[in-house]
Amino acid sequence: MKAEISSYKKLDHLELSISIELEDVQTILPELDSWSCEHVIAMIARNHKEVLYAGILPTIEKYGKELFPRTEVSSQTPEISE
């Protein structure tokens, strides 16, 4: 399996490329023969949006929270030391 950046020209646009080969499927599911692996790849191709979004959405959320953690806002009035 190979993932590459296809295009990253500006900070507001990123294109990724993912390639999945027969050997990748067989590594994960060694019990499948070549014909079965081809059908797994075909199913991934038919459902590529679902497959990619399922992986990328949690990643976006993870890095967004790491880079910009939410701070808790206290509803209490802060104490001022005298």
Backbone as XML, in Angstrom:
<?xml version="1.0"?>
<chain id="A" units="angstrom">
  <residue number="1" name="MET">
    <atom name="N" x="0.856" y="-1.151" z="0.000"/>
    <atom name="CA" x="0.000" y="0.000" z="0.000"/>
    <atom name="C" x="0.909" y="1.222" z="0.000"/>
  </residue>
  <residue number="2" name="LYS">
    <atom name="N" x="0.490" y="2.217" z="-0.751"/>
    <atom name="CA" x="1.308" y="3.411" z="-0.850"/>
    <atom name="C" x="0.398" y="4.629" z="-0.787"/>
  </residue>
  <residue number="3" name="ALA">
    <atom name="N" x="0.748" y="5.571" z="0.042"/>
    <atom name="CA" x="0.023" y="6.840" z="0.126"/>
    <atom name="C" x="1.006" y="7.954" z="-0.173"/>
  </residue>
  <residue number="4" name="GLU">
    <atom name="N" x="0.590" y="8.850" z="-1.049"/>
    <atom name="CA" x="1.456" y="9.952" z="-1.454"/>
    <atom name="C" x="0.656" y="11.251" z="-1.502"/>
  </residue>
  <residue number="5" name="ILE">
    <atom name="N" x="1.370" y="12.346" z="-1.404"/>
    <atom name="CA" x="0.755" y="13.648" z="-1.634"/>
    <atom name="C" x="0.777" y="13.892" z="-3.128"/>
  </residue>
  <residue number="6" name="SER">
    <atom name="N" x="-0.405" y="14.038" z="-3.718"/>
    <atom name="CA" x="-0.509" y="14.305" z="-5.152"/>
    <atom name="C" x="-0.298" y="15.783" z="-5.437"/>
  </residue>
  <residue number="7" name="SER">
    <atom name="N" x="-0.867" y="16.615" z="-4.572"/>
    <atom name="CA" x="-0.780" y="18.057" z="-4.773"/>
    <atom name="C" x="-0.914" y="18.755" z="-3.438"/>
  </residue>
  <residue number="8" name="TYR">
    <atom name="N" x="-0.012" y="19.685" z="-3.171"/>
    <atom name="CA" x="-0.068" y="20.488" z="-1.952"/>
    <atom name="C" x="0.557" y="21.830" z="-2.296"/>
  </residue>
  <residue number="9" name="LYS">
    <atom name="N" x="-0.199" y="22.615" z="-3.053"/>
    <atom name="CA" x="0.316" y="23.878" z="-3.550"/>
    <atom name="C" x="0.047" y="25.026" z="-2.584"/>
  </residue>
  <residue number="10" name="LYS">
    <atom name="N" x="-1.052" y="24.948" z="-1.878"/>
    <atom name="CA" x="-1.427" y="25.996" z="-0.940"/>
    <atom name="C" x="-1.823" y="25.344" z="0.370"/>
  </residue>
  <residue number="11" name="LEU">
    <atom name="N" x="-1.858" y="26.156" z="1.402"/>
    <atom name="CA" x="-2.245" y="25.623" z="2.705"/>
    <atom name="C" x="-3.710" y="25.236" z="2.777"/>
  </residue>
  <residue number="12" name="ASP">
    <atom name="N" x="-4.519" y="25.676" z="1.827"/>
    <atom name="CA" x="-5.951" y="25.376" z="1.893"/>
    <atom name="C" x="-6.384" y="24.253" z="0.960"/>
  </residue>
  <residue number="13" name="HIS">
    <atom name="N" x="-5.421" y="23.524" z="0.386"/>
    <atom name="CA" x="-5.786" y="22.463" z="-0.563"/>
    <atom name="C" x="-4.723" y="21.355" z="-0.539"/>
  </residue>
  <residue number="14" name="LEU">
    <atom name="N" x="-5.171" y="20.138" z="-0.283"/>
    <atom name="CA" x="-4.279" y="18.976" z="-0.254"/>
    <atom name="C" x="-4.936" y="17.835" z="-1.007"/>
  </residue>
  <residue number="15" name="GLU">
    <atom name="N" x="-4.218" y="17.218" z="-1.920"/>
    <atom name="CA" x="-4.707" y="16.034" z="-2.629"/>
    <atom name="C" x="-3.802" y="14.859" z="-2.281"/>
  </residue>
  <residue number="16" name="LEU">
    <atom name="N" x="-4.413" y="13.758" z="-1.864"/>
    <atom name="CA" x="-3.686" y="12.542" z="-1.514"/>
    <atom name="C" x="-3.972" y="11.455" z="-2.537"/>
  </residue>
  <residue number="17" name="SER">
    <atom name="N" x="-3.018" y="10.591" z="-2.723"/>
    <atom name="CA" x="-3.167" y="9.456" z="-3.627"/>
    <atom name="C" x="-2.866" y="8.181" z="-2.846"/>
  </residue>
  <residue number="18" name="ILE">
    <atom name="N" x="-3.723" y="7.195" z="-3.003"/>
    <atom name="CA" x="-3.530" y="5.909" z="-2.313"/>
    <atom name="C" x="-3.574" y="4.798" z="-3.347"/>
  </residue>
  <residue number="19" name="SER">
    <atom name="N" x="-2.597" y="3.924" z="-3.295"/>
    <atom name="CA" x="-2.623" y="2.764" z="-4.182"/>
    <atom name="C" x="-2.665" y="1.491" z="-3.334"/>
  </residue>
  <residue number="20" name="ILE">
    <atom name="N" x="-3.531" y="0.577" z="-3.728"/>
    <atom name="CA" x="-3.680" y="-0.703" z="-3.038"/>
    <atom name="C" x="-3.469" y="-1.792" z="-4.071"/>
  </residue>
  <residue number="21" name="GLU">
    <atom name="N" x="-2.567" y="-2.690" z="-3.764"/>
    <atom name="CA" x="-2.255" y="-3.779" z="-4.685"/>
    <atom name="C" x="-2.694" y="-5.116" z="-4.100"/>
  </residue>
  <residue number="22" name="LEU">
    <atom name="N" x="-2.743" y="-6.109" z="-4.951"/>
    <atom name="CA" x="-3.148" y="-7.453" z="-4.565"/>
    <atom name="C" x="-2.367" y="-7.940" z="-3.338"/>
  </residue>
  <residue number="23" name="GLU">
    <atom name="N" x="-1.083" y="-7.704" z="-3.337"/>
    <atom name="CA" x="-0.228" y="-8.151" z="-2.229"/>
    <atom name="C" x="-0.608" y="-7.483" z="-0.915"/>
  </residue>
  <residue number="24" name="ASP">
    <atom name="N" x="-1.092" y="-6.243" z="-0.988"/>
    <atom name="CA" x="-1.522" y="-5.550" z="0.229"/>
    <atom name="C" x="-2.702" y="-6.272" z="0.863"/>
  </residue>
  <residue number="25" name="VAL">
    <atom name="N" x="-3.653" y="-6.662" z="0.038"/>
    <atom name="CA" x="-4.836" y="-7.372" z="0.543"/>
    <atom name="C" x="-4.420" y="-8.737" z="1.086"/>
  </residue>
  <residue number="26" name="GLN">
    <atom name="N" x="-3.542" y="-9.417" z="0.374"/>
    <atom name="CA" x="-3.103" y="-10.741" z="0.824"/>
    <atom name="C" x="-2.300" y="-10.674" z="2.120"/>
  </residue>
  <residue number="27" name="THR">
    <atom name="N" x="-1.614" y="-9.570" z="2.363"/>
    <atom name="CA" x="-0.882" y="-9.399" z="3.620"/>
    <atom name="C" x="-1.861" y="-9.314" z="4.790"/>
  </residue>
  <residue number="28" name="ILE">
    <atom name="N" x="-2.959" y="-8.599" z="4.579"/>
    <atom name="CA" x="-3.961" y="-8.425" z="5.630"/>
    <atom name="C" x="-4.856" y="-9.653" z="5.755"/>
  </residue>
  <residue number="29" name="LEU">
    <atom name="N" x="-5.188" y="-10.267" z="4.611"/>
    <atom name="CA" x="-6.075" y="-11.436" z="4.578"/>
    <atom name="C" x="-5.386" y="-12.579" z="3.827"/>
  </residue>
  <residue number="30" name="PRO">
    <atom name="N" x="-4.407" y="-13.230" z="4.457"/>
    <atom name="CA" x="-3.626" y="-14.253" z="3.756"/>
    <atom name="C" x="-4.437" y="-15.467" z="3.297"/>
  </residue>
  <residue number="31" name="GLU">
    <atom name="N" x="-5.623" y="-15.653" z="3.869"/>
    <atom name="CA" x="-6.448" y="-16.802" z="3.478"/>
    <atom name="C" x="-7.127" y="-16.610" z="2.128"/>
  </residue>
  <residue number="32" name="LEU">
    <atom name="N" x="-7.128" y="-15.376" z="1.599"/>
    <atom name="CA" x="-7.787" y="-15.120" z="0.319"/>
    <atom name="C" x="-6.867" y="-15.411" z="-0.856"/>
  </residue>
  <residue number="33" name="ASP">
    <atom name="N" x="-7.445" y="-15.984" z="-1.900"/>
    <atom name="CA" x="-6.669" y="-16.196" z="-3.121"/>
    <atom name="C" x="-6.685" y="-14.906" z="-3.953"/>
  </residue>
  <residue number="34" name="SER">
    <atom name="N" x="-5.967" y="-14.907" z="-5.055"/>
    <atom name="CA" x="-5.846" y="-13.712" z="-5.893"/>
    <atom name="C" x="-7.195" y="-13.218" z="-6.393"/>
  </residue>
  <residue number="35" name="TRP">
    <atom name="N" x="-8.044" y="-14.146" z="-6.839"/>
    <atom name="CA" x="-9.359" y="-13.781" z="-7.352"/>
    <atom name="C" x="-10.172" y="-13.047" z="-6.288"/>
  </residue>
  <residue number="36" name="SER">
    <atom name="N" x="-10.145" y="-13.559" z="-5.057"/>
    <atom name="CA" x="-10.881" y="-12.934" z="-3.954"/>
    <atom name="C" x="-10.308" y="-11.557" z="-3.627"/>
  </residue>
  <residue number="37" name="CYS">
    <atom name="N" x="-8.998" y="-11.433" z="-3.648"/>
    <atom name="CA" x="-8.350" y="-10.141" z="-3.379"/>
    <atom name="C" x="-8.723" y="-9.109" z="-4.436"/>
  </residue>
  <residue number="38" name="GLU">
    <atom name="N" x="-8.815" y="-9.551" z="-5.681"/>
    <atom name="CA" x="-9.231" y="-8.642" z="-6.755"/>
    <atom name="C" x="-10.631" y="-8.102" z="-6.484"/>
  </residue>
  <residue number="39" name="HIS">
    <atom name="N" x="-11.504" y="-8.945" z="-5.961"/>
    <atom name="CA" x="-12.862" y="-8.510" z="-5.655"/>
    <atom name="C" x="-12.910" y="-7.572" z="-4.448"/>
  </residue>
  <residue number="40" name="VAL">
    <atom name="N" x="-12.016" y="-7.769" z="-3.501"/>
    <atom name="CA" x="-11.911" y="-6.844" z="-2.371"/>
    <atom name="C" x="-11.483" y="-5.469" z="-2.894"/>
  </residue>
  <residue number="41" name="ILE">
    <atom name="N" x="-10.494" y="-5.438" z="-3.778"/>
    <atom name="CA" x="-10.036" y="-4.180" z="-4.364"/>
    <atom name="C" x="-11.156" y="-3.524" z="-5.168"/>
  </residue>
  <residue number="42" name="ALA">
    <atom name="N" x="-11.910" y="-4.316" z="-5.905"/>
    <atom name="CA" x="-13.029" y="-3.782" z="-6.681"/>
    <atom name="C" x="-14.088" y="-3.159" z="-5.761"/>
  </residue>
  <residue number="43" name="MET">
    <atom name="N" x="-14.355" y="-3.792" z="-4.628"/>
    <atom name="CA" x="-15.332" y="-3.257" z="-3.677"/>
    <atom name="C" x="-14.832" y="-1.947" z="-3.084"/>
  </residue>
  <residue number="44" name="ILE">
    <atom name="N" x="-13.550" y="-1.885" z="-2.763"/>
    <atom name="CA" x="-12.960" y="-0.637" z="-2.265"/>
    <atom name="C" x="-13.094" y="0.454" z="-3.322"/>
  </residue>
  <residue number="45" name="ALA">
    <atom name="N" x="-12.855" y="0.106" z="-4.589"/>
    <atom name="CA" x="-12.978" y="1.084" z="-5.671"/>
    <atom name="C" x="-14.412" y="1.602" z="-5.779"/>
  </residue>
  <residue number="46" name="ARG">
    <atom name="N" x="-15.384" y="0.716" z="-5.658"/>
    <atom name="CA" x="-16.790" y="1.132" z="-5.754"/>
    <atom name="C" x="-17.207" y="2.007" z="-4.576"/>
  </residue>
  <residue number="47" name="ASN">
    <atom name="N" x="-16.585" y="1.788" z="-3.436"/>
    <atom name="CA" x="-16.959" y="2.502" z="-2.211"/>
    <atom name="C" x="-15.828" y="3.425" z="-1.738"/>
  </residue>
  <residue number="48" name="HIS">
    <atom name="N" x="-15.059" y="3.939" z="-2.672"/>
    <atom name="CA" x="-13.850" y="4.676" z="-2.309"/>
    <atom name="C" x="-14.130" y="5.901" z="-1.436"/>
  </residue>
  <residue number="49" name="LYS">
    <atom name="N" x="-15.230" y="6.589" z="-1.653"/>
    <atom name="CA" x="-15.512" y="7.766" z="-0.826"/>
    <atom name="C" x="-15.729" y="7.364" z="0.629"/>
  </residue>
  <residue number="50" name="GLU">
    <atom name="N" x="-16.532" y="6.332" z="0.832"/>
    <atom name="CA" x="-16.791" y="5.847" z="2.184"/>
    <atom name="C" x="-15.497" y="5.394" z="2.848"/>
  </residue>
  <residue number="51" name="VAL">
    <atom name="N" x="-14.677" y="4.675" z="2.104"/>
    <atom name="CA" x="-13.409" y="4.150" z="2.628"/>
    <atom name="C" x="-12.483" y="5.296" z="3.025"/>
  </residue>
  <residue number="52" name="LEU">
    <atom name="N" x="-12.336" y="6.266" z="2.149"/>
    <atom name="CA" x="-11.421" y="7.363" z="2.426"/>
    <atom name="C" x="-11.919" y="8.265" z="3.540"/>
  </residue>
  <residue number="53" name="TYR">
    <atom name="N" x="-13.210" y="8.604" z="3.509"/>
    <atom name="CA" x="-13.744" y="9.479" z="4.543"/>
    <atom name="C" x="-13.686" y="8.823" z="5.912"/>
  </residue>
  <residue number="54" name="ALA">
    <atom name="N" x="-13.904" y="7.529" z="5.976"/>
    <atom name="CA" x="-13.847" y="6.826" z="7.259"/>
    <atom name="C" x="-12.460" y="6.929" z="7.875"/>
  </residue>
  <residue number="55" name="GLY">
    <atom name="N" x="-11.445" y="7.001" z="7.032"/>
    <atom name="CA" x="-10.077" y="7.125" z="7.536"/>
    <atom name="C" x="-9.632" y="8.556" z="7.742"/>
  </residue>
  <residue number="56" name="ILE">
    <atom name="N" x="-10.059" y="9.465" z="6.889"/>
    <atom name="CA" x="-9.538" y="10.826" z="6.953"/>
    <atom name="C" x="-10.257" y="11.697" z="7.977"/>
  </residue>
  <residue number="57" name="LEU">
    <atom name="N" x="-11.555" y="11.505" z="8.179"/>
    <atom name="CA" x="-12.272" y="12.367" z="9.121"/>
    <atom name="C" x="-11.722" y="12.267" z="10.548"/>
  </residue>
  <residue number="58" name="PRO">
    <atom name="N" x="-11.477" y="11.062" z="11.077"/>
    <atom name="CA" x="-10.876" y="10.991" z="12.417"/>
    <atom name="C" x="-9.467" y="11.588" z="12.450"/>
  </residue>
  <residue number="59" name="THR">
    <atom name="N" x="-8.748" y="11.496" z="11.352"/>
    <atom name="CA" x="-7.396" y="12.050" z="11.289"/>
    <atom name="C" x="-7.435" y="13.574" z="11.326"/>
  </residue>
  <residue number="60" name="ILE">
    <atom name="N" x="-8.368" y="14.170" z="10.574"/>
    <atom name="CA" x="-8.523" y="15.619" z="10.600"/>
    <atom name="C" x="-8.857" y="16.083" z="12.018"/>
  </residue>
  <residue number="61" name="GLU">
    <atom name="N" x="-9.796" y="15.387" z="12.644"/>
    <atom name="CA" x="-10.202" y="15.749" z="14.004"/>
    <atom name="C" x="-9.032" y="15.605" z="14.978"/>
  </residue>
  <residue number="62" name="LYS">
    <atom name="N" x="-8.279" y="14.517" z="14.859"/>
    <atom name="CA" x="-7.148" y="14.256" z="15.755"/>
    <atom name="C" x="-6.119" y="15.380" z="15.677"/>
  </residue>
  <residue number="63" name="TYR">
    <atom name="N" x="-5.683" y="15.715" z="14.469"/>
    <atom name="CA" x="-4.653" y="16.734" z="14.330"/>
    <atom name="C" x="-5.186" y="18.129" z="14.645"/>
  </residue>
  <residue number="64" name="GLY">
    <atom name="N" x="-6.449" y="18.377" z="14.340"/>
    <atom name="CA" x="-7.041" y="19.655" z="14.709"/>
    <atom name="C" x="-7.045" y="19.858" z="16.216"/>
  </residue>
  <residue number="65" name="LYS">
    <atom name="N" x="-7.391" y="18.808" z="16.947"/>
    <atom name="CA" x="-7.415" y="18.893" z="18.410"/>
    <atom name="C" x="-6.011" y="18.968" z="18.999"/>
  </residue>
  <residue number="66" name="GLU">
    <atom name="N" x="-5.054" y="18.278" z="18.368"/>
    <atom name="CA" x="-3.671" y="18.346" z="18.845"/>
    <atom name="C" x="-3.088" y="19.742" z="18.639"/>
  </residue>
  <residue number="67" name="LEU">
    <atom name="N" x="-3.333" y="20.309" z="17.468"/>
    <atom name="CA" x="-2.779" y="21.619" z="17.156"/>
    <atom name="C" x="-3.507" y="22.753" z="17.870"/>
  </residue>
  <residue number="68" name="PHE">
    <atom name="N" x="-4.809" y="22.611" z="18.016"/>
    <atom name="CA" x="-5.623" y="23.680" z="18.585"/>
    <atom name="C" x="-6.574" y="23.116" z="19.639"/>
  </residue>
  <residue number="69" name="PRO">
    <atom name="N" x="-6.011" y="22.719" z="20.797"/>
    <atom name="CA" x="-6.858" y="22.133" z="21.834"/>
    <atom name="C" x="-7.847" y="23.174" z="22.373"/>
  </residue>
  <residue number="70" name="ARG">
    <atom name="N" x="-9.013" y="22.693" z="22.697"/>
    <atom name="CA" x="-10.027" y="23.565" z="23.283"/>
    <atom name="C" x="-9.655" y="23.809" z="24.737"/>
  </residue>
  <residue number="71" name="THR">
    <atom name="N" x="-9.783" y="25.028" z="25.156"/>
    <atom name="CA" x="-9.519" y="25.333" z="26.557"/>
    <atom name="C" x="-10.840" y="25.440" z="27.276"/>
  </residue>
  <residue number="72" name="GLU">
    <atom name="N" x="-10.850" y="24.957" z="28.488"/>
    <atom name="CA" x="-12.079" y="25.024" z="29.279"/>
    <atom name="C" x="-12.275" y="26.437" z="29.779"/>
  </residue>
  <residue number="73" name="VAL">
    <atom name="N" x="-13.462" y="26.922" z="29.614"/>
    <atom name="CA" x="-13.804" y="28.253" z="30.103"/>
    <atom name="C" x="-14.564" y="28.069" z="31.399"/>
  </residue>
  <residue number="74" name="SER">
    <atom name="N" x="-14.020" y="28.645" z="32.439"/>
    <atom name="CA" x="-14.655" y="28.519" z="33.748"/>
    <atom name="C" x="-15.769" y="29.544" z="33.872"/>
  </residue>
  <residue number="75" name="SER">
    <atom name="N" x="-16.882" y="29.115" z="34.425"/>
    <atom name="CA" x="-18.006" y="30.028" z="34.621"/>
    <atom name="C" x="-17.856" y="30.800" z="35.928"/>
  </residue>
  <residue number="76" name="GLN">
    <atom name="N" x="-16.852" y="30.442" z="36.694"/>
    <atom name="CA" x="-16.641" y="31.120" z="37.966"/>
    <atom name="C" x="-15.838" y="32.400" z="37.749"/>
  </residue>
  <residue number="77" name="THR">
    <atom name="N" x="-16.071" y="33.361" z="38.603"/>
    <atom name="CA" x="-15.312" y="34.597" z="38.553"/>
    <atom name="C" x="-13.923" y="34.322" z="39.112"/>
  </residue>
  <residue number="78" name="PRO">
    <atom name="N" x="-12.888" y="34.716" z="38.375"/>
    <atom name="CA" x="-11.538" y="34.449" z="38.886"/>
    <atom name="C" x="-11.263" y="35.256" z="40.156"/>
  </residue>
  <residue number="79" name="GLU">
    <atom name="N" x="-10.496" y="34.650" z="41.036"/>
    <atom name="CA" x="-10.132" y="35.327" z="42.270"/>
    <atom name="C" x="-8.946" y="36.239" z="41.996"/>
  </residue>
  <residue number="80" name="ILE">
    <atom name="N" x="-8.994" y="37.409" z="42.583"/>
    <atom name="CA" x="-7.894" y="38.361" z="42.430"/>
    <atom name="C" x="-7.143" y="38.423" z="43.746"/>
  </residue>
  <residue number="81" name="SER">
    <atom name="N" x="-5.837" y="38.174" z="43.657"/>
    <atom name="CA" x="-5.037" y="38.228" z="44.875"/>
    <atom name="C" x="-4.730" y="39.681" z="45.207"/>
  </residue>
  <residue number="82" name="GLU">
    <atom name="N" x="-4.743" y="40.003" z="46.475"/>
    <atom name="CA" x="-4.491" y="41.376" z="46.887"/>
    <atom name="C" x="-3.135" y="41.548" z="47.447"/>
  </residue>
</chain>
